Each structure stands twice: as C-alpha cells, then as structure tokens.
C-alpha cells in the first residue's frame, strides 16, 4: 500500500487545486455568457461522435517481434501438429505473463494480492475514460499523467464515473513495430516512455472510484518512478492495470465501455488479454 503520509499530502494538494480550478471555471462560465459564441479548448480531440455500438480493438497482435520489458522472454510458438500431417493445426505457446497487451493483477506486486483468476468479472467491464497526454509526450518521453490532467478531463466531461477504467493515451503505441523506439533506451541505460505519476495514482485511489488503469506503453511506471510506486499504489489497493494498449487515440475520451478479456491463470500475476472498447 502507498505510504499514508504521501497519500495525505497528495490528496490535500489536489483538493486545494481542485477548489481553485472549480472557482476559476465558475468565473469563466459567467464570463462566457457575454460572448457571442463559446470557444472550444485548444487541442480538443475526438470532435466527431462515434457510431453507437462501434468496437475498437485496443490489443496489439502478439508475436516474437513484439517488444518486451528487459528481462522477460519474448513470445514463441512451436508447431506440434499440422493440417497436412494429422488434419489439424496446433502450436505449443511459450510466453511470460507480462508480454504484449496484458493485465497486471494485484499479485504482480502485492504478496497477498488477488491473482489474475480472482479479479471479479464485473470489474473487467467498465466505463472508459481516456486521458490524452500525447502533445506533452511528443516533447518529453518521460511525461506522466498528473492529478491536474485528471481534473482537466473532468472539467470537460464531468467527474469520472463510478467504477471507471482510466487509460493514458500518449501515442506511444505507434512505436510498437520498432522495438528500439518503443523501449527507447537512453544513454543512461534506462527506458524512457510516458506513464502514470504516483501522485495521479494516489489521487485515483483516494478521491475516485476506479477499477483499474491502463497505458499505451510498456509499464505504468517509468524512470521518474524508480521503485514502481504507481504499481504499488494501484495494485496494493486491489485495482488492476493493463499495459501495452493500442489505438487509444481513436477512442472517445468519454462515453465508451472497456471490456478486458483477462485470462484465468490460477496463481497468475497477470496475463495477455484481448481488450475492446465499445461505444
């Protein structure tokens, strides 16, 4: 679990910012009544409403070429029977639980945390909120979601729905076909990619009702969080994560439902998943 003093400090700071933002928003709305037409915030995304029932596949195809976190073994498959041989195709698959688009169960970081087979089914279908930090990530590979990013999303879409799944969209998924660009190992020998900040993770646990979070990068923590604090905060509170998501830039920021096809590996710390968003 996250250190109580850290969470107390974070949530106190966020509440103060939130009150300030709400007061500023109220003033802005009053002033807007004097304008001939409203002004849409710069950088607004997804201006065209998706069709009802549209399905977005948020899953990368998994192959031996897909980038893996250092220390993990890439996916591999060995053919064990063929159609020409016995009339059916079958393969023996070897994979780590944390390769490709995959779920992090609480057991991944928490000794007594639920394993992936124990995540309640009702938590795998949830309202989806997509927080876009792609503009910042273009200039800063180590960009992280901050509490203010969550509050900015809420200024436009309302407070996060109860039981929401909150995903970071950084545009990093477009690098997945190039392992060097996706892992982005710097001269310091460290990976550099966007992720969740511990302060944003703590805010979601203390101030909002969520089931989990996602990223379109290889981990929920980057080098600005060297002790995997966001993992510990989120998984320690019984939530789950999904890493290596795809196509979040195509999904509406609000209003879609996510379906996380988590595997039921007994004792599993996670596992590859098929993840869909439905409008």
NORRA-V273457 format. One record per backbone hydrogen bond with DSSP energy under -1.0 kcal/mol. CO is the residue of the C=O (numbers start at 0). NH is the residue of the N-H. Records with the same first field share a line. If there is no record, write none. Layout:
CO = NH + NH
This chain:
2 = 6
3 = 7
4 = 8
5 = 9
6 = 10
7 = 11
8 = 12
9 = 13
10 = 14
11 = 15
12 = 16
13 = 17
14 = 18
15 = 19
16 = 20
17 = 21
18 = 22
19 = 23
20 = 24
21 = 25
22 = 26
23 = 27
24 = 28
25 = 29
26 = 30
27 = 31
30 = 33
31 = 34
40 = 43
50 = 53
53 = 278
55 = 276
57 = 245
62 = 65
68 = 71
75 = 93
77 = 91
80 = 89
81 = 85 + 86 + 87
89 = 79 + 80
91 = 77
93 = 75
100 = 272
101 = 242
102 = 270
103 = 240
104 = 107
105 = 108 + 109
109 = 112
113 = 106
114 = 117
119 = 122
120 = 123
123 = 259
125 = 257
126 = 164
128 = 166
130 = 168
132 = 136
133 = 137
135 = 139
139 = 142
142 = 194
144 = 196
145 = 148 + 149
146 = 150
147 = 151
148 = 152
149 = 153
150 = 154
151 = 155
152 = 156
153 = 157
160 = 163
163 = 210
164 = 128
165 = 213
166 = 130
168 = 132
170 = 173
171 = 174
172 = 175
174 = 177
177 = 181
178 = 182
179 = 183
183 = 191
185 = 188
189 = 185
194 = 144
196 = 200
197 = 201
198 = 202
199 = 203
200 = 204
201 = 205
202 = 206
208 = 162 + 163
210 = 239
211 = 165
212 = 241
213 = 167
214 = 244
216 = 243
219 = 195
221 = 224
224 = 227
227 = 231
228 = 232
229 = 233
230 = 234
231 = 235
233 = 238
234 = 237
239 = 212
240 = 103
241 = 214
242 = 101
246 = 249
247 = 250
252 = 129
255 = 127
256 = 277
257 = 125
258 = 275
259 = 261
264 = 267
267 = 115
268 = 104
270 = 102
273 = 260
274 = 57
275 = 258
276 = 55
277 = 256
